[in-house]
Amino acid sequence: MINPTLEQSELPPGAGQLVPDYDLTREIGYYQLVWRRLLRHRLAVIAGGYLGPLLLPMRWDEPDLFNRYAPPSFPHVMGTDDLGRDLFKRILEGGQVSLAVGVLAMLVTIVLGGLIGALAGYFGRLADNAMMRFTDAVLAIPQIFVLILIIASFRQAGHTPAVIIFAIGVTSWPYTARIIRSVVLSIREKEFVEAARATGSGNWKILARHVLPNALGPIMVAATLTIGFAIILESALSFLGYGLGPPIASWGGMLFNANAFIYDAPYAPFAALFPGLMILIAVLCVNFVGDGLRDAFDPRSFER
């Protein structure tokens, strides 16, 4: 209690002001909560930091025939390949190509799988039965054979990145479609969807404005998993000779080239070891980012 005998000038600062008995909080948006939650996921942040340098603009492709099969040393920290090119620089360039193929193939997969899964899950009945039986039929065919068939059909156009991206995208969508369908089946029974129907909103409006935005979390997780899967597929195709070839560098192409001369020199195995190791680490990092996004988009994990 303030002493009434004290003059106003003798009062301590803020003594005459009313102090609220509750904490003043500022409203935080949904995506701000997602971003803050993602930053708390240490593995996802570290994995994103690892993938970041692979996106830097750099291109080194200078052969040195007098320095072939050099062991890891300074300045070639990972050694050199059969043409004397620095493996570390080639791996950075190949990482850009592999990640670009993975991201673009993921976009094709998400568009096809998201459309089919959302329509099947929301409308149900005949549409769901027809689309899911078609999806099961696609899943029954070995994907690697379909990939080779598609790429062989475009042999005249060459093994260009566009062909590889298209082939991976149109053969990987069934996995994403089944995930999104299961999520949409749950969301369409929620109260806010029933309220939207009661206000006279059409099915397409409800699907675009209410269902898909609430399924964004599982869609983002499926997208990150698809990137890692696409990187492995591109590497497998390149290793079999159906992927990206020279002069385009990719991790799978580097493995394919190293396979031809792996026994020619004592240090030649390094040309296959480091690209394979980078594929392993990159896919693990993409999966860690996916785990971080899953936790960030989970409403039960928000701490207000």
Secondary structure, DSSP 8 states (H G I E B T S, - for coil): ---TTS-GGGS-TTTTS---SS-------HHHHHHHHHHH-HHHHHHHHHHGGGGS--------GGGTT--S-SS-TT-B-TT--BHHHHHHHHHHHHHHHHHHHHHHHHHHHHHHHHHHHHH-HHHHHHHHHHHHHHHTS-HHHHHHHHHHHTGGG-S-HHHHHHHHHHHHHHHHHHHHHHHHHHHTTSHHHHHHHHTT--HHHHIIIIIHHHTHHHHHHHHHHHHHHHHHHHHHHHHTTSS--TTS--HHHHHHHHHHSTTSSTTTTHHHHHHHHHHHHHHHHHHHHHHHHHHHH-GGG---
